[in-house]
Every structure is written in structure tokens, then in C-alpha cells.
């Protein structure tokens, strides 16, 4: 029996039971569409987030802190392991870290707790300020949506504003705020640059009043960061940040200033390495010196952990759906076998082998699965694109403005069809056995 004869016979059998086969194909179509949509979402979302997190030179960056974060698995709480040899990060430490092989630059960063809130010129809403003094060298992996970075040691009040503040204000054009004034409100009792500190001989009431007084500082917006997961920060040049964080005190001999950064150390130090392949050796060297390290590789491991969980959940849902569709094939073929008892006996009497009868029913299952899987793959690709567009819109509002989900990979389309066909063939084995062995032998 030739292949065309096989096909013709199988198709004629399908046409004789159109409603039943249509329902079976519909089940396969829905399960294949679900498989393509869920698997593609799992694959492309993971890839897009990793590309977003590791864009620029972030993969070749090591962040040094005084303590080491441990227990930082995806579903475990984070605690900090104390490092006795790393009491604080100083300029000496910066110089020491800069001598590590493969380190291109070592740049300190300081969280500015003195700045409590901020308000942009022309707006009426104040926001809590997450301010950090740093230099553009430490932020070279960060791109700007508008403006430019400040000079590294600039002592003038200039800032780069995080895009999250603009989104909160409903400002869509970052260029429109370049050159605007940003007003900071400090914590009560602030003594840094710009504060009117009490005289050395001020009375107790004056000092108590000062301890409750907040100071306002103004700075010029020179840049706006591109949307990221950490764009809720405002960056100050290290020179001005040092003036803000250094408290001043009036004495009979004049005003004295304490360099807070020198006294307390830096919050962290950003190390730029010559390549991402050097990160492991640099991180190990930093650890040997007694400091804690944070790398983007650790974040990627956590993303991969989440991806594995997603794969298990999404894959299980899609597999159950396909198995359910396969059971529909079993039911369809068994009913077909039952209705065609006399036809099968005639085939056997005419010399058809049991293997030939088995192959006919298996071929019928393959045809049904191919039709359903092909239509399902197309529907799944369309559904994925619609969902992906919605995800991109939502993620854009959460700081992932540059996140783009890729199109459906060809291997997923082909794989979904292949899996559907294989399950259909397995599902057809029992009905084919009944047709060839039981009925055909009668």
C-alpha cells in the first residue's frame, strides 16, 4: 500500500466523522496555543530581564561593601555577615582595591541620608529622596535619557534625577526638566553646606530650635537617567555630596567642619574590571581582603532560579493540556474503530495485515494532531505577541522602559508541533491495537 493510499484512506475516515474530529482538532489547537504562549513567555521574559539588568558594562562591575550578604537565595531572607577587618571603606581602601589585577577603576559612593525629600521646580508634590553621591565613572553602565553627567569632583549643586520621579509627576519628556531647579529638604538639625548653624555662644533655646529646623538646598538638574529598576535615585557629584554630609560647628576660634565621609567611610565602592571574565577573580581578591562583594552574576543566578520555577509551572500546565487533548484522540479513534468493525474485518479478509491497519489509525492521529498543532502554534504566536505588548507597557511603568520581548523562537513553534504529534502517536497506539488485534482477528 502506497503512502498516498494511506493518506487517502485516513482522510476519508476523518471526513466521515467531521464533528468528532473537529472537536479533537480544537482541543489540540487550544493545547498547542497554550504551550507556545506559556513557553515563549517563560523564555523571552527571562532573556529580556537578564539583558536589561546586564546591559552596558554591568557584568564587568563589582560592588564592594563592608559586610557580606548571605542567605540571598530567591526565596530566602537576606542577612549581612559581619566582616571585622572591614570596619569602613576609606580612601586608603579605594587605593588598595584599585591595585587588584584587572581592576580598571575604583569609585566610592555614599548614601546621602541628610537629604530627606525633594521637589522639582514648577510642581507641587514632594517625594522622599533616595540620594547618592558618586561620580560618572561609577555609573558608566547607566545611560541617560536626557542631559549629561556632572564632573566627578564637582562641588556645585548639580544632580542627575532618576526617571521614576518624572513618571510619578507625569512628565514624559526628560529634556523638559534639564536646567530646572530641584529643591531638597534636609533632616532636622542639618549642619552641612547651606545650613545656618547657631553661634558658638547661642543659648539653649536657640540650639533646641535649631535641632528642629530643616534646611532647603537647591540644585540644578543636569541629567535624567534612562528607565531602570533603580531609577528612583537622585545622584549628586561627590564633591558637593561631601559638603552636604560634613557637619559644621561654630567655635570661639571660628567654624570647624568634620569630613563625614572620612570619619564614617563610604557606603560602597564600585570596581570596574577590564572584562566580565575578570569579575570572579576580582571578587575573590576583594573577599580575601575581608570585604563583601555584590555582582550582577548573583542577580542573574536568582533570575535563573525564578526561571526554573516558571518553567516547571508553565510547562506542567501546558503538558497537562496536551495530555488532555491526547485523551481526546484516544476517544475519537476508539469510537471510529467501534463504528468500523465490519470495514476492518473486510480489510482483513481482503489481505490487509494487522500492521497496516495499525498504521492507518496512527496516521489518522498524526493528521489530526498536525492540523491542530499548526493552527495552535499560529494562534499561540499571535496571543503571545498581544500579551508581550501588554507586558512591555506594564514593565515600562515599573522602570523597564527599554525591555523588549523577542518574537516567538522558531524552535518553540516546531517543538510544539513535534510534541503534539508524538503524544498523538502514543495516544493512537491503544486504538490501533484494538483495531488490528481484537476486531481484526474476529
C-alpha positions in Angstrom: 0.0 0.0 0.0 1.5 3.3 -1.1 1.8 6.4 1.1 -0.9 8.2 -0.9 -3.3 5.3 -0.4 -2.6 5.5 3.4 -3.3 9.2 3.3 -6.4 8.9 1.2 -7.9 6.2 3.5 -7.1 8.1 6.7 -8.6 11.4 5.3 -11.7 9.6 4.1 -12.2 8.2 7.6 -11.8 11.7 9.1 -14.3 13.2 6.7 -16.9 10.6 7.7 -16.9 11.9 11.3 -16.4 15.7 10.9 -17.9 16.9 14.2 -16.0 14.5 16.3 -12.7 15.2 14.5 -13.4 18.9 14.7 -13.7 18.8 18.5 -10.5 16.7 18.7 -8.6 19.2 16.5 -10.0 22.1 18.5 -8.7 20.5 21.7 -5.2 20.0 20.2 -5.3 23.6 18.8 -6.0 25.1 22.2 -3.4 23.0 24.0 -0.8 23.8 21.3 -1.6 27.5 21.5 -1.3 27.4 25.3 2.1 25.6 25.0 3.5 28.1 22.6 2.3 31.1 24.6 3.4 29.9 28.0 6.8 28.5 27.0 7.6 31.6 24.9 6.7 33.9 27.7 9.0 32.0 30.1 11.9 32.0 27.7 11.7 35.6 26.3 10.8 37.2 29.7 13.9 35.7 31.3 16.1 36.7 28.5 14.7 40.2 28.3 15.1 40.8 32.1 18.7 39.5 32.1 19.6 41.7 29.1 18.0 44.7 30.8 19.9 44.0 34.1 23.2 43.3 32.5 23.2 46.0 29.7 26.2 48.2 29.3 29.3 47.3 31.4 27.3 46.0 34.5 28.6 42.4 34.0 32.2 43.6 34.5 31.3 45.6 37.7 31.9 44.5 41.3 30.3 46.5 44.1 32.3 46.3 47.4 30.7 46.8 50.8 31.8 46.5 54.4 29.7 43.4 55.1 28.8 40.4 53.0 25.3 39.5 52.1 24.5 35.8 52.7 21.4 33.7 52.6 20.3 35.6 49.5 18.5 32.9 47.6 15.4 33.7 45.7 13.0 32.6 48.5 15.3 33.2 51.5 15.8 36.2 53.6 19.0 38.3 53.3 21.3 38.9 56.3 24.7 40.5 56.4 27.7 38.7 57.7 29.9 41.0 59.7 33.5 41.4 58.5 35.7 42.5 61.3 38.6 43.5 59.0 36.4 45.8 57.1 35.1 48.4 59.5 34.7 51.1 56.9 35.5 52.0 53.3 38.1 54.8 53.2 40.3 56.4 50.5 43.0 54.0 51.5 40.7 51.1 50.8 39.9 52.7 47.4 43.6 52.9 46.6 44.1 49.3 47.8 41.2 48.0 45.7 42.5 49.9 42.6 45.7 47.8 42.7 43.9 44.5 42.3 44.7 42.9 38.9 42.1 43.5 36.2 40.6 46.5 38.1 40.3 49.5 35.8 38.9 52.0 38.3 37.6 52.1 41.9 35.0 54.7 42.7 33.3 55.3 46.0 29.6 56.0 46.5 27.8 57.5 49.6 24.2 57.4 50.5 23.0 60.9 51.4 20.7 60.4 54.4 20.9 64.2 55.2 18.6 64.9 52.2 15.1 63.8 53.3 12.8 64.9 50.4 12.9 66.7 47.1 10.6 68.8 44.9 11.0 69.7 41.3 10.6 73.3 40.1 7.1 74.0 38.9 5.5 71.1 40.7 3.6 70.9 44.0 4.4 67.4 45.1 7.4 66.4 47.3 9.0 62.9 47.3 11.3 61.2 49.6 14.8 61.5 48.3 16.9 58.4 47.7 20.1 60.4 47.1 23.6 59.1 46.4 26.9 61.0 46.0 29.0 59.4 43.3 30.9 60.1 40.1 30.1 59.3 36.5 32.9 56.7 36.5 30.8 54.6 38.8 27.8 55.0 36.6 29.3 54.4 33.2 26.9 51.5 32.6 23.9 53.7 33.2 22.6 55.6 30.2 20.9 59.0 30.3 17.5 59.8 28.8 18.5 63.4 28.6 21.3 65.8 29.7 24.7 64.8 30.8 26.6 63.6 33.8 28.3 66.1 36.2 32.0 66.4 36.6 33.5 63.8 39.0 34.6 66.2 41.7 32.1 69.0 41.0 31.3 71.0 44.2 28.5 72.9 42.5 24.9 71.8 43.4 24.1 69.7 40.3 22.1 66.5 40.2 21.1 63.7 37.8 17.5 62.9 38.5 16.0 59.4 38.3 13.3 58.9 35.7 11.0 57.4 38.3 10.4 60.9 39.7 9.3 62.1 36.3 7.0 59.2 35.8 5.4 60.0 39.2 4.9 63.6 38.1 3.5 62.5 34.8 6.3 64.2 32.8 7.0 62.3 29.6 9.8 64.5 28.2 13.1 64.3 30.2 14.5 67.1 28.1 11.9 69.5 29.6 13.4 69.4 33.1 17.1 69.9 32.1 18.1 73.1 33.8 15.3 73.2 36.2 15.9 73.6 39.9 15.4 70.8 42.4 14.8 71.7 46.0 15.9 69.4 48.7 14.6 69.5 52.3 17.1 68.2 54.8 16.6 66.3 58.1 16.1 68.5 61.2 19.3 69.8 62.7 21.2 69.6 59.4 24.7 71.2 59.7 26.1 70.7 56.2 26.6 73.3 53.5 23.8 75.9 53.3 22.7 75.5 56.9 22.6 78.5 59.2 24.2 76.9 62.3 23.9 78.6 65.7 26.7 80.7 67.1 29.1 79.1 69.5 27.6 81.1 72.4 23.9 80.6 71.4 21.6 79.9 74.3 19.8 76.6 74.9 16.5 77.7 73.4 18.2 78.7 70.2 20.0 75.3 70.0 16.8 73.4 70.7 15.1 75.4 68.0 17.9 74.7 65.5 17.7 70.9 66.2 14.1 71.0 64.9 14.9 73.2 61.9 15.1 71.8 58.4 17.2 73.4 55.7 16.3 73.7 52.0 19.0 73.3 49.3 18.6 73.9 45.6 20.4 72.1 42.8 20.3 72.3 39.0 19.1 69.2 37.1 21.8 68.4 34.5 20.6 65.0 33.5 17.8 62.4 33.8 18.5 58.6 33.9 17.0 56.2 31.4 14.3 54.0 32.9 15.8 51.2 35.0 14.9 49.2 38.1 16.9 51.6 40.2 15.8 54.9 38.7 14.2 56.1 41.9 17.6 57.7 42.9 19.0 61.1 42.5 22.7 61.4 42.0 25.0 64.1 43.4 28.6 64.8 42.4 31.0 63.5 45.1 32.4 67.0 45.7 29.1 68.6 46.6 28.0 65.4 48.4 31.0 65.7 50.7 30.0 69.3 51.6 26.4 68.2 52.3 27.4 65.3 54.5 30.1 67.2 56.5 28.6 68.8 59.7 29.8 72.3 60.7 30.2 73.6 64.2 30.8 77.2 65.4 33.6 77.7 67.9 35.3 80.8 69.5 38.1 80.4 67.0 35.8 80.1 64.0 33.9 77.4 62.2 35.1 73.8 62.1 34.0 71.1 59.7 34.2 67.4 60.1 34.7 65.3 57.0 31.9 62.8 57.5 33.0 60.6 54.6 36.5 60.3 56.0 35.0 59.6 59.5 32.3 57.1 58.6 33.7 55.8 55.3 31.9 55.3 52.1 28.7 53.3 51.6 30.2 51.2 48.8 33.0 51.2 46.2 32.3 50.3 42.6 35.0 48.4 40.8 35.2 48.4 37.1 37.1 45.4 35.7 38.6 45.0 32.3 36.1 42.3 31.3 33.3 40.2 32.7 35.7 37.2 32.7 37.7 39.0 35.4 34.8 39.5 37.8 35.2 36.2 39.6 38.9 36.7 40.3 38.4 40.3 41.4 35.5 39.3 43.7 37.6 36.6 45.2 40.5 39.0 45.8 38.1 41.5 47.5 36.8 38.8 49.7 40.3 37.8 50.7 40.8 41.3 51.9 37.8 41.0 54.2 35.2 42.9 52.3 31.8 41.9 51.0 31.0 41.9 47.3 27.9 42.1 45.1 28.0 41.2 41.5 25.3 41.2 38.8 26.1 37.5 38.3 24.4 36.8 41.6 21.3 38.6 40.4 21.4 36.5 37.2 21.5 33.3 39.3 18.4 34.5 41.2 16.7 35.2 37.9 17.6 31.7 36.7 16.1 30.3 39.9 12.9 32.1 39.2 13.0 31.0 35.6 13.3 27.3 36.6 10.2 27.7 38.8 8.3 29.4 36.0 9.4 26.6 33.6 8.1 24.0 36.0 4.7 25.7 36.5 4.1 26.8 32.9 5.5 23.5 31.4 3.2 21.5 33.7 0.1 23.4 32.7 0.9 23.1 29.0 1.8 19.4 29.3 -1.5 18.6 31.2 -3.4 20.4 28.5 -1.6 18.4 25.7 -2.2 15.1 27.6 -5.9 16.0 27.9 -6.0 16.7 24.1 -4.3 13.3 23.5 -7.0 11.6 25.5 -9.5 13.1 23.1 -7.6 11.4 20.3 -8.0 8.1 22.1 -11.7 8.6 22.5 -12.1 9.7 18.8 -10.2 6.7 17.4 -11.9 4.2 19.7 -15.3 5.4 18.6 -14.1 5.2 15.0 -12.9 1.7 15.5 -16.1 0.7 17.1 -18.2 2.1 14.2 -16.0 0.5 11.6 -15.9 -3.1 12.8 -17.3 -4.5 9.6 -14.9 -2.4 7.5 -11.9 -3.6 9.4 -13.0 -7.2 9.0 -13.4 -6.7 5.3 -9.9 -5.2 5.2 -8.5 -8.2 7.0 -10.4 -10.6 4.7 -9.0 -8.8 1.7 -5.5 -9.4 2.9 -4.7 -6.3 4.9 -2.1 -7.0 7.6 -2.6 -6.1 11.2 0.4 -3.7 10.9 -1.3 -1.9 8.0 -4.5 -1.4 10.0 -2.5 -0.1 13.0 -0.6 2.3 10.8 -3.8 3.7 9.3 -5.2 4.7 12.7 -1.8 6.1 13.8 -1.7 8.1 10.6 -5.1 9.4 11.3 -4.0 10.6 14.7 -0.9 12.3 13.1 -3.1 14.1 10.6 -5.4 15.4 13.3 -2.5 16.5 15.6 -0.7 18.2 12.7 -3.7 20.2 11.8 -4.5 21.2 15.3 -0.8 21.8 16.3 -0.2 24.0 13.3 -3.3 26.1 13.9 -2.5 26.2 17.6 1.1 27.4 17.0 -0.1 30.2 14.9 -2.8 31.3 17.4 -0.2 30.9 20.2 2.2 33.2 18.4 -0.5 35.8 18.0 -1.6 35.5 21.6 2.0 35.8 22.8 2.6 39.0 20.8 -0.5 40.6 22.3 0.5 39.6 25.8 4.1 40.7 25.2 2.9 44.1 24.1 0.9 44.4 27.3 3.8 43.2 29.5 6.2 45.7 27.9 3.7 48.5 28.6 3.3 47.5 32.2 7.1 47.0 32.7 7.8 50.4 31.2 5.8 51.9 34.0 7.9 49.9 36.5 11.3 51.2 35.2 11.9 48.6 32.5 11.3 51.1 29.7 14.0 49.5 27.4 12.7 46.0 28.0 11.7 44.3 24.7 10.4 40.8 24.5 11.6 38.8 21.5 9.4 37.2 18.9 8.5 33.5 19.2 11.6 31.4 18.6 11.3 29.0 15.6 12.3 26.1 17.8 9.3 26.6 20.1 6.9 26.6 17.1 8.5 23.5 15.7 8.8 21.9 19.1 5.2 22.4 19.9 4.1 20.7 16.7 6.6 17.8 17.3 5.4 17.3 20.9 1.8 17.3 19.8 2.5 14.7 17.1 4.5 12.4 19.4 1.7 12.5 22.0 -0.9 11.8 19.4 1.1 8.8 18.1 1.3 7.5 21.6 -2.4 8.1 22.2 -3.2 6.2 18.9 -1.3 3.0 20.0 -4.2 1.6 22.0 -7.0 2.2 19.5 -4.7 0.9 16.7 -4.1 -2.2 18.8 -7.8 -2.7 19.3 -8.5 -2.3 15.6 -5.7 -4.6 14.5 -5.6 -7.3 17.1 -9.1 -7.6 18.6 -11.5 -6.6 15.9 -9.2 -7.6 13.0 -8.8 -11.1 14.5 -12.5 -11.7 14.9 
